[in-house]
């Protein structure tokens, strides 16, 4: 079972809340979140209740301020945990058009610049065969994040994006 601790202040200070399950609304437990300690598993935290808004993928470790998880502000209002049991393989196909159409490229490792490797900045659909992945809005793992687990994503809104532009992506490792 996973465990994460949310703190209202930076550097693990102030009121805190320990969580070991998915939680659709964290607002009763703290008013702001400025630091997080992930003790086990992978967690996806969201800026709005009911798993909405910007999402941030956090693996085991310490995040002493919201900028360490690339947060835009101190709002964390819901969270989900993901356990990962695998043989360590990662495999994903990305497509330039919705419904798995157009140019396709298969990846098994991190990609710091989608445009450099795929020739396109827009990914309209993808299939995740193995492993968990994080898409980033900008190159070099910056900007908004989108968590993808094994499955089919027929259009970019299926992974929570409002546009198809993806700058980079990486495998979620070290649970």
Backbone bond lengths (Angstrom), bond angles and torsions (degrees), N, CA, C in turn:
res aa  C-N    CA-C-N  psi(-1)  N-CA   C-N-CA  omega(-1)  CA-C   N-CA-C  phi
1 X - - - 1.444 - - 1.521 108.83 -
2 X 1.327 116.81 134.81 1.451 122.45 -178.54 1.520 112.32 -75.97
3 X 1.324 114.32 163.16 1.458 119.16 177.31 1.521 109.52 -149.61
4 X 1.337 114.61 134.09 1.463 121.50 176.31 1.529 107.38 -137.54
5 X 1.339 116.16 146.27 1.462 121.28 178.01 1.528 107.87 -123.12
6 X 1.326 115.53 124.13 1.461 122.91 178.56 1.527 109.22 -99.92
7 X 1.323 117.62 135.85 1.462 122.83 179.64 1.528 109.40 -121.44
8 X 1.328 116.43 140.57 1.467 119.93 179.70 1.525 112.59 -70.23
9 X 1.315 117.46 -32.80 1.462 120.51 -176.94 1.524 111.47 -110.21
10 X 1.305 115.04 165.56 1.461 120.78 177.96 1.526 110.79 -66.02
11 X 1.320 114.64 160.22 1.469 122.21 176.70 1.522 113.33 56.93
12 X 1.336 115.74 35.95 1.465 122.85 172.37 1.532 112.21 61.98
13 X 1.307 115.41 41.19 1.464 122.15 -179.79 1.529 109.79 -113.44
14 X 1.317 115.57 166.62 1.462 121.79 175.61 1.513 112.82 79.52
15 X 1.331 114.82 -170.71 1.461 119.91 178.21 1.515 109.80 -56.14
16 X 1.329 115.00 146.55 1.460 118.32 178.54 1.529 109.79 -141.21
17 X 1.335 113.51 162.69 1.454 120.58 179.84 1.524 108.24 -140.15
18 X 1.337 116.45 126.42 1.458 122.04 176.44 1.522 109.16 -93.96
19 X 1.321 115.67 136.00 1.458 120.70 -176.73 1.530 109.10 -132.92
20 X 1.327 116.54 137.02 1.464 119.96 177.93 1.528 112.24 -127.84
21 X 1.328 117.13 5.50 1.468 122.36 178.85 1.520 110.00 -138.05
22 X 1.316 115.31 166.54 1.459 119.61 172.67 1.520 108.83 -57.55
23 X 1.318 116.38 144.26 1.464 120.69 179.20 1.525 108.34 -141.36
24 X 1.330 116.84 116.44 1.461 122.39 -177.66 1.524 113.18 -76.53
25 X 1.343 117.69 -19.08 1.463 119.93 179.29 1.524 110.06 -147.72
26 X 1.314 116.15 106.78 1.461 121.91 179.90 1.531 113.02 -91.63
27 X 1.314 118.27 -6.11 1.463 120.79 -174.14 1.533 114.75 -59.00
28 X 1.341 121.28 -27.77 1.468 118.29 176.38 1.537 113.65 -68.59
29 X 1.328 117.84 -16.35 1.457 121.12 -172.12 1.528 114.35 -98.89
30 X 1.328 117.76 -26.48 1.469 121.34 177.34 1.521 109.01 -160.40
31 X 1.345 115.52 153.97 1.462 119.96 -176.37 1.525 113.02 -92.77
32 X 1.315 116.70 -23.43 1.462 121.47 177.88 1.529 107.87 -150.54
33 X 1.324 116.62 163.93 1.460 120.13 179.51 1.524 108.46 -135.77
34 X 1.330 115.47 115.66 1.452 120.58 -179.54 1.517 113.98 -114.90
35 X 1.328 118.26 -9.86 1.460 120.29 174.25 1.532 109.22 -153.56
36 X 1.335 114.15 153.10 1.465 120.71 -176.75 1.527 108.85 -141.50
37 X 1.317 114.70 140.30 1.464 120.99 173.57 1.539 106.92 -120.02
38 X 1.333 116.92 115.80 1.462 121.80 177.32 1.521 107.03 -96.42
39 X 1.328 115.73 114.91 1.460 120.06 -176.97 1.518 112.86 -91.24
40 X 1.337 117.80 -26.81 1.461 120.21 176.85 1.521 110.71 -163.44
41 X 1.304 115.10 157.92 1.463 125.33 -179.32 1.526 111.49 67.37
42 X 1.301 114.86 -176.18 1.455 123.35 176.13 1.521 107.10 -105.35
43 X 1.317 117.20 139.72 1.464 122.21 179.30 1.519 109.28 -125.12
44 X 1.303 115.90 139.58 1.453 121.55 170.15 1.517 105.49 -111.86
45 X 1.335 116.08 119.81 1.457 121.22 179.64 1.526 108.38 -108.60
46 X 1.326 115.35 146.01 1.464 122.27 -174.18 1.515 110.14 -123.06
47 X 1.319 116.36 148.92 1.460 121.04 -179.48 1.524 113.79 -77.41
48 X 1.303 117.40 -15.87 1.463 120.21 -179.57 1.525 110.30 -127.00
49 X 1.338 117.16 158.11 1.468 119.82 176.82 1.532 111.56 -60.66
50 X 1.326 115.09 163.89 1.466 122.83 176.63 1.523 113.42 60.17
51 X 1.348 115.58 33.65 1.461 121.75 173.14 1.529 112.18 60.50
52 X 1.320 114.95 43.34 1.468 121.67 -178.56 1.533 109.54 -118.46
53 X 1.317 115.67 166.81 1.459 121.46 177.42 1.517 111.99 80.68
54 X 1.332 114.78 -169.11 1.454 119.41 179.85 1.513 109.76 -57.16
55 X 1.322 115.38 144.94 1.460 121.00 179.11 1.520 109.03 -123.59
56 X 1.330 114.54 149.65 1.451 121.26 -179.74 1.521 108.23 -133.08
57 X 1.314 116.23 131.74 1.455 122.31 -178.57 1.525 108.07 -97.12
58 X 1.324 115.87 121.46 1.463 121.34 -177.51 1.517 110.25 -122.24
59 X 1.323 115.98 127.44 1.461 120.93 174.45 1.531 108.23 -103.47
60 X 1.310 116.44 175.23 1.465 121.70 -176.43 1.523 110.39 -50.89
61 X 1.338 115.30 130.48 1.453 120.07 179.54 1.513 112.05 152.06
62 X 1.325 115.56 -173.74 1.456 122.02 -178.50 1.521 110.33 -115.14
63 X 1.318 114.89 137.84 1.451 123.32 179.80 1.532 107.10 -126.92
64 X 1.352 118.53 90.44 1.461 121.51 -171.65 1.528 115.36 -71.04
65 X 1.319 118.16 -13.86 1.462 120.93 172.65 1.524 108.39 -153.12
66 X 1.336 116.35 160.57 1.473 120.02 -172.57 1.522 113.29 -63.05
67 X 1.309 118.74 -21.96 1.456 119.87 178.34 1.537 111.65 -70.19
68 X 1.321 117.48 -22.21 1.465 121.12 178.57 1.522 112.03 -70.04
69 X 1.335 117.52 -25.84 1.462 118.66 174.50 1.527 109.57 -101.56
70 X 1.335 115.77 15.28 1.466 124.37 179.00 1.513 112.10 66.12
71 X 1.317 116.32 29.74 1.451 120.88 178.32 1.519 112.11 -71.94
72 X 1.312 115.51 150.55 1.455 121.01 178.77 1.523 111.38 -91.91
73 X 1.340 116.73 -18.21 1.460 121.48 179.73 1.525 108.67 -162.89
74 X 1.315 117.09 -172.56 1.465 122.11 -175.11 1.528 113.55 -94.89
75 X 1.324 117.57 19.45 1.469 121.37 -179.86 1.520 111.92 -91.42
76 X 1.317 116.16 115.58 1.461 122.75 169.33 1.519 105.14 -131.24
77 X 1.340 117.31 119.44 1.456 120.41 -173.79 1.520 115.29 -123.87
78 X 1.356 118.19 -8.15 1.465 120.55 174.90 1.526 108.64 -157.96
79 X 1.344 115.80 161.74 1.466 119.35 -178.30 1.531 110.07 -153.78
80 X 1.338 113.79 153.75 1.466 121.88 174.68 1.519 108.46 -135.13
81 X 1.320 115.53 146.81 1.460 120.39 176.99 1.522 109.68 -109.79
82 X 1.332 115.06 149.98 1.453 121.47 177.43 1.519 108.45 -136.28
83 X 1.309 115.65 123.92 1.462 120.77 171.77 1.515 107.04 -91.52
84 X 1.295 116.11 150.02 1.455 119.34 -177.83 1.515 109.80 -130.73
85 X 1.306 115.94 115.04 1.454 121.24 173.68 1.523 107.07 -120.63
86 X 1.310 115.25 117.29 1.458 120.17 -175.73 1.513 109.55 -156.59
87 X 1.297 115.01 170.70 1.456 120.26 175.34 1.530 110.45 -85.30
88 X 1.318 116.95 6.42 1.459 121.48 178.56 1.511 114.21 89.58
89 X 1.317 117.65 7.46 1.464 119.18 179.29 1.526 110.45 -88.71
90 X 1.327 114.50 147.65 1.462 122.56 179.19 1.516 107.67 -132.81
91 X 1.327 116.09 133.34 1.461 120.09 179.64 1.515 109.70 -155.10
92 X 1.333 116.02 130.81 1.456 121.07 -179.02 1.531 109.09 -149.27
93 X 1.325 116.30 142.79 1.460 122.68 174.15 1.516 108.06 -112.64
94 X 1.335 116.21 132.89 1.464 121.15 176.63 1.524 108.90 -115.64
95 X 1.336 115.46 149.25 1.459 122.05 -175.54 1.520 110.17 -130.06
96 X 1.326 115.14 148.23 1.456 119.73 -179.61 1.530 113.19 -81.28
97 X 1.323 118.52 -10.29 1.463 122.12 -178.47 1.529 110.70 -130.70
98 X 1.334 117.70 159.64 1.469 120.46 175.49 1.523 111.39 -61.81
99 X 1.316 115.49 161.87 1.471 122.62 175.65 1.526 112.78 59.73
100 X 1.327 117.71 32.66 1.461 124.12 175.44 1.530 112.60 61.82
101 X 1.319 115.72 38.47 1.465 121.08 -178.93 1.528 110.52 -108.69
102 X 1.310 115.24 164.68 1.456 121.48 177.35 1.508 112.46 79.70
103 X 1.326 115.26 -162.80 1.453 122.40 179.94 1.523 110.38 -56.67
104 X 1.343 116.79 137.48 1.465 122.04 179.33 1.524 108.53 -128.50
105 X 1.327 114.91 146.40 1.459 120.20 173.73 1.512 108.28 -143.13
106 X 1.334 115.95 138.94 1.465 121.06 179.68 1.529 109.61 -100.75
107 X 1.335 115.39 138.94 1.461 121.49 -179.91 1.523 110.11 -125.96
108 X 1.326 115.21 145.87 1.459 121.55 174.52 1.523 111.47 -129.92
109 X 1.331 115.71 2.72 1.460 120.21 179.76 1.525 110.39 -143.14
110 X 1.322 116.38 177.17 1.453 122.44 -178.19 1.524 111.00 -64.64
111 X 1.319 115.36 155.23 1.463 121.43 -179.70 1.531 108.75 -136.72
112 X 1.353 118.52 101.66 1.464 120.53 -178.19 1.529 114.40 -71.42
113 X 1.342 116.97 -19.22 1.467 120.07 177.77 1.524 109.26 -145.27
114 X 1.322 115.81 106.59 1.463 121.20 179.86 1.524 110.50 -61.63
115 X 1.321 117.91 -42.78 1.460 120.74 -177.19 1.529 111.30 -63.59
116 X 1.322 118.23 -36.91 1.460 120.67 179.44 1.531 112.49 -67.98
117 X 1.331 117.24 -36.18 1.469 120.27 -176.19 1.521 113.69 -95.28
118 X 1.325 117.43 -33.23 1.469 121.27 -173.74 1.534 111.81 -105.46
119 X 1.316 117.76 -12.64 1.466 124.95 -177.35 1.524 113.24 75.92
120 X 1.306 118.18 -9.67 1.460 121.79 -179.31 1.517 109.24 -122.69
121 X 1.309 117.17 150.96 1.464 121.05 173.64 1.518 110.35 -96.19
122 X 1.318 116.31 -20.12 1.457 120.11 -177.26 1.522 110.66 -98.77
123 X 1.313 114.80 129.05 1.457 122.20 173.39 1.519 105.33 -117.01
124 X 1.318 116.80 115.17 1.467 120.80 -175.96 1.518 113.14 -94.65
125 X 1.334 117.70 -20.54 1.462 120.50 178.35 1.526 108.54 -157.58
126 X 1.327 115.48 160.44 1.458 119.27 177.43 1.525 110.18 -159.08
127 X 1.312 114.15 159.93 1.454 122.80 175.56 1.522 107.10 -124.84
128 X 1.334 116.15 121.53 1.456 120.76 176.54 1.522 106.70 -100.74
129 X 1.329 115.63 111.33 1.453 120.51 -178.97 1.528 111.72 -88.55
130 X 1.335 117.17 -42.01 1.464 121.61 -177.65 1.522 110.46 -138.72
131 X 1.309 116.46 139.59 1.454 122.44 173.89 1.521 113.45 83.01
132 X 1.330 113.71 171.70 1.467 122.08 175.04 1.521 107.16 -106.07
133 X 1.328 115.79 145.18 1.465 122.62 -176.27 1.523 109.81 -132.64
134 X 1.336 115.63 156.57 1.455 121.95 172.16 1.519 108.37 -124.03
135 X 1.333 116.48 124.18 1.455 122.19 170.98 1.523 107.47 -88.93
136 X 1.332 116.57 143.52 1.461 122.68 175.97 1.527 108.67 -121.52
137 X 1.301 115.42 145.48 1.462 122.25 -178.02 1.537 112.58 -64.51
138 X 1.342 117.98 -34.06 1.458 122.58 -175.41 1.533 111.02 -122.24
139 X 1.331 116.99 162.60 1.468 119.83 175.59 1.529 111.72 -59.99
140 X 1.320 114.58 161.74 1.469 123.16 177.38 1.526 112.93 60.06
141 X 1.323 116.13 35.64 1.468 123.31 170.73 1.526 112.08 59.97
142 X 1.315 115.65 50.02 1.459 121.11 179.69 1.533 109.91 -126.66
143 X 1.309 114.95 159.23 1.460 120.81 177.05 1.513 113.41 88.30
144 X 1.315 115.96 -165.56 1.462 121.28 -179.13 1.518 111.03 -56.09
145 X 1.332 115.18 148.26 1.459 121.54 -178.95 1.521 110.00 -117.85
146 X 1.330 114.84 148.66 1.463 121.83 176.51 1.525 107.76 -135.36
147 X 1.315 115.76 123.22 1.461 122.30 -177.88 1.526 109.59 -89.93
148 X 1.334 116.70 129.27 1.463 121.61 179.18 1.519 109.56 -125.19
149 X 1.307 115.14 129.56 1.462 120.73 174.99 1.525 107.48 -111.24
150 X 1.323 119.36 172.79 1.461 120.15 -177.36 1.536 111.82 -54.19
151 X 1.319 114.37 133.87 1.458 120.94 -179.61 1.516 111.24 152.84
152 X 1.329 114.91 -175.60 1.456 121.37 -179.54 1.522 110.05 -108.08
153 X 1.330 114.84 135.22 1.450 123.06 178.47 1.531 106.24 -122.62
154 X 1.319 116.83 97.42 1.463 122.70 -172.10 1.523 113.57 -74.88
155 X 1.330 116.08 -22.14 1.466 121.13 176.63 1.522 108.04 -149.62
156 X 1.321 116.75 158.64 1.461 120.73 -173.46 1.525 113.32 -60.43
157 X 1.313 118.55 -27.91 1.465 119.91 178.43 1.532 111.48 -67.99
158 X 1.334 118.09 -19.05 1.471 121.14 177.71 1.526 111.88 -64.75
159 X 1.341 118.56 -26.52 1.464 120.47 176.11 1.525 111.53 -100.83
160 X 1.340 117.64 8.90 1.456 122.04 172.83 1.512 115.53 96.47
161 X 1.324 117.79 5.44 1.463 121.10 -178.68 1.529 111.16 -84.40
162 X 1.334 115.63 155.18 1.461 120.80 175.45 1.523 111.30 -101.49
163 X 1.339 116.90 -8.93 1.465 121.88 174.24 1.526 108.21 -148.78
164 X 1.336 118.32 161.48 1.467 121.09 -174.21 1.525 115.64 -83.89
165 X 1.323 118.25 -1.05 1.458 120.63 -175.18 1.524 111.44 -70.54
166 X 1.331 115.45 121.44 1.459 123.31 177.54 1.527 106.82 -127.85
167 X 1.327 116.61 126.76 1.456 120.62 -178.11 1.517 113.53 -94.44
168 X 1.343 117.17 -29.47 1.460 121.32 -178.26 1.526 108.72 -162.10
169 X 1.321 115.73 166.99 1.461 120.49 173.10 1.513 109.18 -155.02
170 X 1.332 113.98 157.36 1.466 119.50 179.01 1.514 110.45 -146.64
171 X 1.324 113.97 159.56 1.454 121.30 176.30 1.518 108.64 -75.31
172 X 1.322 117.10 144.04 1.461 121.45 174.09 1.520 106.19 -90.32
173 X 1.327 115.92 111.71 1.457 121.81 -177.62 1.525 109.97 -126.07
174 X 1.321 116.39 174.69 1.464 123.17 176.75 1.507 113.44 63.82
175 X 1.288 117.75 53.67 1.469 121.59 174.51 1.504 107.46 -72.90
